């Protein structure tokens, strides 16, 4: 029983929470970069000539390489190379991609031969959008790989401890990153008169996140040495095999979780890309900064309640039930945005609905991600997370393009939109490089589409609850093990 009495680095409260802070800060800065342009989307058309279809393609580019199979490869890299190598690689890719995107939006890019060549094909999409999409594509490879790496790192450092709380806090900090960028980005853009400066600011933050993760790697090396190794990242007595992935794909419960994930997140992250402009369109007469001030409270509802949800899941359980409630709230909120908000133009209703949607955003991820280690062998846990993210990325890639396409189509005959676009062209013809014109899109159909994703997610949540009752995966059980359970597990391992 000496194994039970030995104290490792992650048994020390200060150490595991410091490790969490270091890796969570990387995701905090990543989430800020993802939405750096979202609160100022209405400025992209007059400043850069991006219509909704171009913006939708740009948002989708974050996931294109991942959808083409890289996330599956990322799972192999994570399980073979460990959280340190994969995390540093992820953070580095995010920073490189950010620099490329920043270059595409900067004045250094304007007038170059590269810009002229990019403008010579696919003329409906400006060269700046193409260059920004390339950078965002590379950033997306690192960001999604970082998400799976962080999940596995937390599972490693908090196994048998406050895992749901730790994952919840990491997600809460990431949500606060969204709040921060929706607060800062419009202010920076207005202060400097350009949509480029917020991107530059967030690029610098990504470099800081890379440095923080390198500090975590030092701590993780020490933990691996305590676990009986030489500091390398061999974490399992059985060697990982590529054939093990087939077992994941053949798991019915894995597919239920993956489909629930892609449907729910397809109604959240693409919505973030359009949410501020949607509020501008439905609350007549407000500026991008005012719309962002309302929308920024969306992640705060998630951040605040996530701490309590994580603690509740660790001690009481009920993870599958939380998924159901999260999907229900999601549906209600998007229907309010589709029908009630355009009819009432009520800022109070907008604030309340945004916060309630944030609560939904806390319920589902806080319950979903700590449930994966309960249904998947730890040896292939990294691959399982990556495969779930891969399925999720298919939706996150297609949905922004769908919403951008639908916005342009349903507003093609909208008199207010037609007049705004004519005003933009008239001002540009007069030599105004960055016309100050707002395009008032009708967002009813896109919001109904988001609500439809929520309905499908609700169905899969009920299916998952039924499967848990039948097969006893433990999704409704607490995550913190009792001392008796830990002793039994150690004794079984020694036998």
C-alpha positions as CSV (number, residue, x, y, z in Angstrom):
1,X,0.0,0.0,0.0
2,X,3.0,2.3,-0.2
3,X,1.7,3.5,-3.5
4,X,-1.3,4.9,-1.8
5,X,0.7,6.8,0.8
6,X,3.2,8.5,-1.6
7,X,2.3,12.1,-2.4
8,X,2.8,13.3,-5.9
9,X,3.1,16.9,-7.2
10,X,-0.6,16.9,-8.3
11,X,-1.6,15.8,-4.8
12,X,-0.5,19.3,-3.6
13,X,-3.4,21.7,-4.0
14,X,-1.2,24.7,-4.9
15,X,0.6,22.7,-7.6
16,X,-2.4,21.3,-9.5
17,X,-4.2,24.7,-9.4
18,X,-1.1,26.5,-10.6
19,X,-0.8,24.0,-13.4
20,X,-4.4,24.7,-14.3
21,X,-3.9,28.4,-14.3
22,X,-0.9,28.2,-16.7
23,X,-2.7,26.0,-19.3
24,X,-6.0,27.8,-18.9
25,X,-4.4,31.1,-19.7
26,X,-3.3,29.8,-23.0
27,X,-6.9,29.0,-23.9
28,X,-8.1,32.3,-22.5
29,X,-5.9,34.2,-25.0
30,X,-6.9,31.8,-27.8
31,X,-10.6,32.5,-27.2
32,X,-9.9,36.2,-27.3
33,X,-8.2,35.8,-30.7
34,X,-11.0,33.7,-32.1
35,X,-13.5,36.5,-31.6
36,X,-11.3,39.5,-32.1
37,X,-13.3,40.5,-35.2
38,X,-16.8,39.2,-34.1
39,X,-17.8,42.4,-32.2
40,X,-16.8,44.6,-35.0
41,X,-18.1,42.5,-37.9
42,X,-20.2,45.5,-39.1
43,X,-17.0,47.4,-39.8
44,X,-15.5,44.7,-42.1
45,X,-17.8,45.4,-45.0
46,X,-17.1,49.2,-45.2
47,X,-13.4,48.9,-44.3
48,X,-12.3,45.7,-46.2
49,X,-15.3,44.9,-48.5
50,X,-16.2,41.7,-46.7
51,X,-19.8,40.7,-47.2
52,X,-21.5,38.1,-44.9
53,X,-20.5,35.3,-47.2
54,X,-16.9,36.3,-47.1
55,X,-17.0,36.7,-43.3
56,X,-18.7,33.2,-43.0
57,X,-16.0,31.7,-45.1
58,X,-13.3,33.3,-43.0
59,X,-15.0,32.0,-39.8
60,X,-15.2,28.5,-41.3
61,X,-11.6,28.5,-42.3
62,X,-10.6,28.0,-38.6
63,X,-11.8,24.4,-38.9
64,X,-11.1,23.4,-42.5
65,X,-7.7,21.6,-42.0
66,X,-9.1,19.9,-38.9
67,X,-12.2,18.6,-40.8
68,X,-9.9,17.3,-43.5
69,X,-8.5,14.9,-40.9
70,X,-5.8,16.7,-39.0
71,X,-7.6,16.4,-35.7
72,X,-7.4,12.6,-36.0
73,X,-3.7,13.0,-36.5
74,X,-3.6,15.3,-33.6
75,X,-5.1,12.6,-31.4
76,X,-2.3,10.3,-32.4
77,X,0.3,13.0,-31.7
78,X,-1.2,13.6,-28.3
79,X,-1.4,10.0,-27.2
80,X,2.1,9.2,-28.6
81,X,4.0,12.4,-27.7
82,X,2.1,13.5,-24.6
83,X,0.7,16.8,-23.4
84,X,3.9,18.7,-23.3
85,X,5.1,18.3,-26.9
86,X,1.5,18.7,-28.2
87,X,0.7,21.7,-26.1
88,X,3.8,23.6,-27.2
89,X,3.2,22.7,-30.8
90,X,-0.4,23.9,-30.5
91,X,0.5,27.2,-29.0
92,X,3.2,27.8,-31.6
93,X,0.8,27.1,-34.5
94,X,-1.7,29.5,-33.0
95,X,0.9,32.3,-32.8
96,X,2.2,31.7,-36.4
97,X,-1.4,31.6,-37.8
98,X,-2.2,34.8,-35.9
99,X,0.8,36.6,-37.4
100,X,-0.3,35.6,-41.0
101,X,-3.9,36.8,-40.3
102,X,-2.5,40.1,-38.9
103,X,-0.4,40.6,-42.0
104,X,-3.4,40.1,-44.3
105,X,-5.3,42.8,-42.6
106,X,-2.4,45.3,-42.2
107,X,-1.3,48.1,-44.5
108,X,1.9,46.1,-45.2
109,X,-0.2,43.7,-47.3
110,X,-2.1,46.4,-49.3
111,X,-0.7,47.0,-52.8
112,X,1.7,44.0,-52.7
113,X,2.0,41.6,-55.6
114,X,0.6,38.9,-53.3
115,X,-2.6,41.0,-52.8
116,X,-3.0,41.5,-56.6
117,X,-2.5,37.8,-57.2
118,X,-5.1,36.8,-54.5
119,X,-7.5,39.3,-56.0
120,X,-7.1,37.8,-59.5
121,X,-9.2,34.6,-58.6
122,X,-12.3,34.0,-56.6
123,X,-13.1,37.7,-57.1
124,X,-16.2,37.7,-54.8
125,X,-13.8,37.3,-51.8
126,X,-11.3,40.1,-51.1
127,X,-7.6,39.3,-50.9
128,X,-7.5,40.4,-47.3
129,X,-10.2,37.9,-46.4
130,X,-8.3,35.1,-48.2
131,X,-5.1,36.0,-46.3
132,X,-6.9,36.3,-43.0
133,X,-8.5,32.9,-43.7
134,X,-5.2,31.2,-44.3
135,X,-3.8,32.5,-41.0
136,X,-7.0,31.6,-39.2
137,X,-6.8,28.1,-40.7
138,X,-3.4,27.6,-39.3
139,X,-4.5,29.1,-36.0
140,X,-7.4,26.8,-35.9
141,X,-5.2,23.7,-36.2
142,X,-3.3,24.8,-33.1
143,X,-6.4,26.0,-31.2
144,X,-8.4,22.7,-31.6
145,X,-5.3,20.6,-30.8
146,X,-4.8,22.8,-27.8
147,X,-8.3,22.2,-26.6
148,X,-7.9,18.4,-26.6
149,X,-4.4,18.7,-25.1
150,X,-5.7,20.8,-22.2
151,X,-8.6,18.4,-21.6
152,X,-6.1,15.5,-21.3
153,X,-3.7,17.5,-19.2
154,X,-6.5,18.3,-16.7
155,X,-7.6,14.7,-16.6
156,X,-4.0,13.7,-15.8
157,X,-3.5,16.3,-13.0
158,X,-7.0,16.0,-11.5
159,X,-7.8,12.3,-11.8
160,X,-9.8,11.2,-8.7
161,X,-9.9,14.9,-7.6
162,X,-11.9,18.0,-8.6
163,X,-11.8,17.1,-12.3
164,X,-15.2,18.6,-13.3
165,X,-14.5,21.7,-11.3
166,X,-11.1,22.1,-12.9
167,X,-12.5,21.6,-16.4
168,X,-15.3,23.9,-15.6
169,X,-12.9,26.6,-14.4
170,X,-10.8,26.2,-17.5
171,X,-13.9,26.6,-19.7
172,X,-15.1,29.5,-17.5
173,X,-11.7,31.4,-18.0
174,X,-12.0,30.8,-21.7
175,X,-15.6,32.2,-21.6
176,X,-14.2,35.3,-19.8
177,X,-11.8,35.6,-22.7
178,X,-14.8,36.1,-25.0
179,X,-16.2,38.7,-22.5
180,X,-12.9,40.5,-22.5
181,X,-12.5,40.6,-26.3
182,X,-16.1,41.8,-26.8
183,X,-15.4,44.5,-24.3
184,X,-12.0,45.5,-25.6
185,X,-12.1,45.0,-29.4
186,X,-14.7,47.7,-30.2
187,X,-13.0,50.2,-27.9
188,X,-9.6,49.5,-29.5
189,X,-11.0,49.6,-33.0
190,X,-12.8,52.9,-32.3
191,X,-9.8,54.5,-30.5
192,X,-7.4,53.7,-33.4
193,X,-9.9,53.9,-36.2
194,X,-9.1,50.4,-37.5
195,X,-10.3,46.8,-37.1
196,X,-6.7,45.7,-37.4
197,X,-5.4,46.8,-34.0
198,X,-7.5,44.4,-31.9
199,X,-6.1,41.5,-33.9
200,X,-2.5,42.8,-33.2
201,X,-3.3,43.0,-29.5
202,X,-4.6,39.5,-29.3
203,X,-1.6,38.2,-31.3
204,X,0.7,39.5,-28.6
205,X,-1.4,37.7,-26.0
206,X,-1.0,34.4,-27.8
207,X,2.8,34.7,-27.4
208,X,2.3,35.2,-23.7
209,X,0.1,32.0,-23.7
210,X,2.9,30.0,-25.3
211,X,5.3,31.1,-22.7
212,X,2.9,30.1,-19.9
213,X,2.5,26.7,-21.3
214,X,6.2,26.2,-21.4
215,X,6.3,26.9,-17.7
216,X,3.6,24.2,-17.2
217,X,5.8,21.8,-19.1
218,X,8.5,22.2,-16.4
219,X,6.0,21.2,-13.7
220,X,4.6,18.3,-15.8
221,X,8.1,16.9,-16.3
222,X,8.6,16.8,-12.5
223,X,5.3,15.0,-12.0
224,X,6.2,12.3,-14.5
225,X,9.5,11.8,-12.7
226,X,7.6,11.3,-9.5
227,X,5.4,8.8,-11.2
228,X,8.4,6.6,-11.7
229,X,9.8,7.6,-15.0
230,X,12.7,9.7,-16.3
231,X,10.6,12.7,-17.1
232,X,9.4,11.4,-20.5
233,X,5.7,11.3,-21.3
234,X,5.1,7.5,-21.2
235,X,2.0,7.4,-19.1
236,X,0.7,3.9,-19.7
237,X,2.1,0.4,-19.2
238,X,0.3,-0.6,-22.5
239,X,1.6,1.1,-25.6
240,X,-0.9,3.1,-27.7
241,X,-1.8,1.4,-30.9
242,X,-3.5,3.0,-33.9
243,X,-5.9,0.1,-34.1
244,X,-7.3,1.2,-30.8
245,X,-9.0,4.1,-32.6
246,X,-11.3,1.6,-34.3
247,X,-12.6,0.7,-30.8
248,X,-13.5,4.3,-30.3
249,X,-15.3,4.5,-33.6
250,X,-17.2,1.3,-32.9
251,X,-18.5,2.7,-29.6
252,X,-22.2,3.7,-29.8
253,X,-22.0,6.0,-26.8
254,X,-19.0,7.7,-28.3
255,X,-21.1,8.7,-31.3
256,X,-24.0,9.9,-29.2
257,X,-21.6,12.2,-27.3
258,X,-19.9,13.4,-30.5
259,X,-23.2,14.1,-32.2
260,X,-24.6,15.9,-29.1
261,X,-21.4,17.9,-29.0
262,X,-21.5,19.0,-32.7
263,X,-25.1,19.9,-32.6
264,X,-24.9,21.9,-29.4
265,X,-21.7,23.8,-30.3
266,X,-23.0,24.5,-33.8
267,X,-25.6,26.7,-32.1
268,X,-23.1,28.4,-29.9
269,X,-19.7,29.3,-31.6
270,X,-21.1,30.3,-35.0
271,X,-23.7,32.4,-33.1
272,X,-20.9,34.2,-31.3
273,X,-19.5,35.2,-34.7
274,X,-22.8,36.9,-35.6
275,X,-24.3,37.7,-32.2
276,X,-23.2,41.3,-31.9
277,X,-24.4,42.3,-35.4
278,X,-27.7,40.4,-34.7
279,X,-28.3,42.7,-31.7
280,X,-27.5,45.8,-33.8
281,X,-30.0,44.7,-36.3
282,X,-32.8,43.9,-33.8
283,X,-32.1,46.8,-31.4
284,X,-32.4,49.7,-33.8
285,X,-30.0,52.5,-33.6
286,X,-27.2,51.1,-31.4
287,X,-23.5,51.1,-32.3
288,X,-21.1,48.1,-32.6
289,X,-19.7,49.1,-29.2
290,X,-23.2,49.1,-27.6
291,X,-24.1,45.8,-29.2
292,X,-20.8,44.3,-27.9
293,X,-21.5,45.6,-24.4
294,X,-24.7,43.6,-24.4
295,X,-23.4,40.5,-26.0
296,X,-20.3,40.3,-23.8
297,X,-22.5,39.2,-20.9
298,X,-23.1,35.9,-22.7
299,X,-19.9,34.2,-21.5
300,X,-20.3,35.8,-18.0
301,X,-23.4,33.7,-17.3
302,X,-21.4,30.6,-18.2
303,X,-18.3,31.7,-16.3
304,X,-20.1,32.4,-13.0
305,X,-22.3,29.3,-12.9
306,X,-19.6,26.9,-14.2
307,X,-17.7,27.0,-10.9
308,X,-20.9,25.9,-9.0
309,X,-21.8,23.3,-11.7
310,X,-18.3,21.8,-11.6
311,X,-18.4,21.5,-7.8
312,X,-21.9,20.0,-8.0
313,X,-20.9,17.4,-10.7
314,X,-17.8,16.4,-8.6
315,X,-19.8,15.8,-5.5
316,X,-23.4,15.0,-6.6
317,X,-23.3,14.0,-10.3
318,X,-26.3,14.3,-12.6
319,X,-24.2,15.1,-15.7
320,X,-26.6,13.6,-18.3
321,X,-29.5,15.6,-16.8
322,X,-27.6,18.8,-17.1
323,X,-27.1,18.2,-20.8
324,X,-30.9,18.1,-21.2
325,X,-31.5,21.3,-19.4
326,X,-28.7,23.0,-21.3
327,X,-30.3,22.1,-24.6
328,X,-33.7,23.3,-23.5
329,X,-32.4,26.7,-22.5
330,X,-30.5,27.0,-25.8
331,X,-33.7,26.4,-27.8
332,X,-35.7,29.0,-25.9
333,X,-33.0,31.6,-26.2
334,X,-32.6,31.4,-29.9
335,X,-36.3,31.5,-30.5
336,X,-36.5,34.7,-28.4
337,X,-33.8,36.2,-30.7
338,X,-35.7,35.0,-33.7
339,X,-39.1,36.4,-32.9
340,X,-39.5,38.3,-29.6
341,X,-36.5,40.6,-29.8
342,X,-37.3,41.9,-33.3
343,X,-40.9,42.6,-32.2
344,X,-40.0,44.3,-28.9
345,X,-36.6,45.9,-29.5
346,X,-36.1,45.5,-25.8
347,X,-32.6,45.9,-24.5
348,X,-33.7,44.3,-21.1
349,X,-35.0,41.2,-23.0
350,X,-31.7,41.1,-24.9
351,X,-29.6,41.2,-21.7
352,X,-31.7,38.5,-19.9
353,X,-31.7,36.2,-22.9
354,X,-27.9,36.6,-23.4
355,X,-27.2,35.7,-19.8
356,X,-29.6,32.7,-19.8
357,X,-27.9,31.5,-23.0
358,X,-24.6,31.8,-21.1
359,X,-26.0,29.5,-18.4
360,X,-26.9,27.0,-21.0
361,X,-23.3,27.2,-22.3
362,X,-22.2,26.3,-18.8
363,X,-24.5,23.4,-18.3
364,X,-23.5,21.4,-21.4
365,X,-19.7,21.7,-21.5
366,X,-19.4,21.4,-17.8
367,X,-21.2,18.1,-17.9
368,X,-20.0,16.8,-21.3
369,X,-16.2,16.9,-21.1
370,X,-15.7,15.3,-17.6
371,X,-18.0,12.5,-18.9
372,X,-15.7,11.4,-21.6
373,X,-13.1,9.7,-19.3
374,X,-16.0,7.7,-17.9
375,X,-16.7,6.1,-21.2
376,X,-13.3,5.9,-22.9
377,X,-10.1,4.1,-21.9
378,X,-7.5,6.5,-20.5
379,X,-4.9,5.1,-22.9
380,X,-6.8,6.5,-25.9
381,X,-8.4,9.4,-24.1
382,X,-6.5,12.0,-26.2
383,X,-7.6,10.3,-29.4
384,X,-11.2,10.2,-28.1
385,X,-11.2,13.9,-27.3
386,X,-9.6,14.7,-30.8
387,X,-12.2,12.6,-32.6
388,X,-15.0,14.3,-30.8
389,X,-13.4,17.6,-31.7
390,X,-13.1,16.4,-35.3
391,X,-16.8,15.7,-35.5
392,X,-17.5,19.0,-33.8
393,X,-15.3,20.8,-36.3
394,X,-17.3,19.5,-39.2
395,X,-20.3,21.5,-37.9
396,X,-18.3,24.5,-36.9
397,X,-16.8,24.6,-40.4
398,X,-20.0,24.3,-42.3
399,X,-22.4,26.3,-40.1
400,X,-20.7,29.8,-40.3
401,X,-20.7,29.4,-44.1
402,X,-24.4,28.3,-44.0
403,X,-25.4,31.3,-41.9
404,X,-23.4,33.8,-44.0
405,X,-25.0,32.3,-47.2
406,X,-28.5,32.4,-45.7
407,X,-28.0,36.0,-44.5
408,X,-27.1,37.2,-48.0
409,X,-29.9,35.1,-49.7
410,X,-32.8,36.1,-47.4
411,X,-31.7,39.8,-47.5
412,X,-31.1,39.9,-51.2
413,X,-34.5,41.7,-51.6
414,X,-34.4,43.6,-48.3
415,X,-34.9,47.3,-49.2
416,X,-32.9,48.5,-46.1
417,X,-30.0,46.2,-46.9
418,X,-30.0,47.2,-50.6
419,X,-30.0,50.9,-49.7
420,X,-27.1,50.4,-47.3
421,X,-25.0,48.6,-49.8
422,X,-25.7,51.3,-52.4
423,X,-24.6,53.9,-49.9
424,X,-21.3,52.1,-49.3
425,X,-20.6,51.9,-53.0
426,X,-21.5,55.6,-53.4
427,X,-19.1,56.7,-50.6
428,X,-16.3,54.5,-52.0
429,X,-16.8,56.1,-55.4
430,X,-16.4,59.5,-53.8
431,X,-13.0,58.4,-52.4
432,X,-14.1,57.4,-48.8
433,X,-11.9,54.4,-48.0
434,X,-13.8,53.3,-44.9
435,X,-17.5,54.3,-45.2
436,X,-19.4,54.5,-41.9
437,X,-22.6,52.7,-43.1
438,X,-24.5,50.0,-41.2
439,X,-26.1,47.1,-43.1
440,X,-29.4,46.1,-41.2
441,X,-29.8,42.4,-41.9
442,X,-32.9,40.4,-41.0
443,X,-31.6,37.6,-38.7
444,X,-34.9,35.6,-38.2
445,X,-34.1,32.6,-40.4
446,X,-30.5,32.2,-39.0
447,X,-31.8,32.2,-35.5
448,X,-34.4,29.6,-36.3
449,X,-31.6,27.4,-37.8
450,X,-29.6,27.7,-34.5
451,X,-32.8,26.7,-32.5
452,X,-33.1,23.7,-34.8
453,X,-29.6,22.5,-33.8
454,X,-30.7,22.8,-30.2
455,X,-33.8,20.6,-30.8
456,X,-31.6,17.8,-32.3
457,X,-29.1,18.2,-29.4
458,X,-31.9,17.7,-26.9
459,X,-32.9,14.5,-28.6
460,X,-29.4,13.1,-28.3
461,X,-29.2,14.2,-24.7
462,X,-32.3,12.1,-23.9
463,X,-30.8,9.2,-25.7
464,X,-27.5,9.5,-23.7
465,X,-29.5,9.6,-20.4
466,X,-31.3,6.4,-21.4
467,X,-28.1,4.6,-22.4
468,X,-26.5,5.6,-19.1
469,X,-29.4,4.1,-17.1
470,X,-29.1,0.9,-19.2
471,X,-25.3,0.5,-19.3
472,X,-24.2,2.3,-16.0
473,X,-21.5,4.5,-17.5
474,X,-21.6,6.6,-14.3
475,X,-22.6,9.8,-16.1
476,X,-25.1,10.6,-13.3
477,X,-22.5,9.8,-10.6
478,X,-20.1,12.2,-8.8
479,X,-16.5,12.5,-10.0
480,X,-14.7,12.7,-6.7
481,X,-14.0,9.2,-5.4
482,X,-14.4,8.2,-1.8
483,X,-11.4,7.1,0.2
484,X,-12.7,3.6,0.2
485,X,-13.1,3.6,-3.6
486,X,-9.5,4.9,-4.0
487,X,-8.1,2.2,-1.7
488,X,-10.0,-0.4,-3.6
489,X,-8.7,0.9,-6.9
490,X,-5.1,0.8,-5.6
491,X,-5.5,-2.7,-4.2
492,X,-6.9,-3.9,-7.5
493,X,-4.0,-2.4,-9.4
494,X,-1.4,-4.0,-7.0
495,X,-3.0,-7.4,-7.5
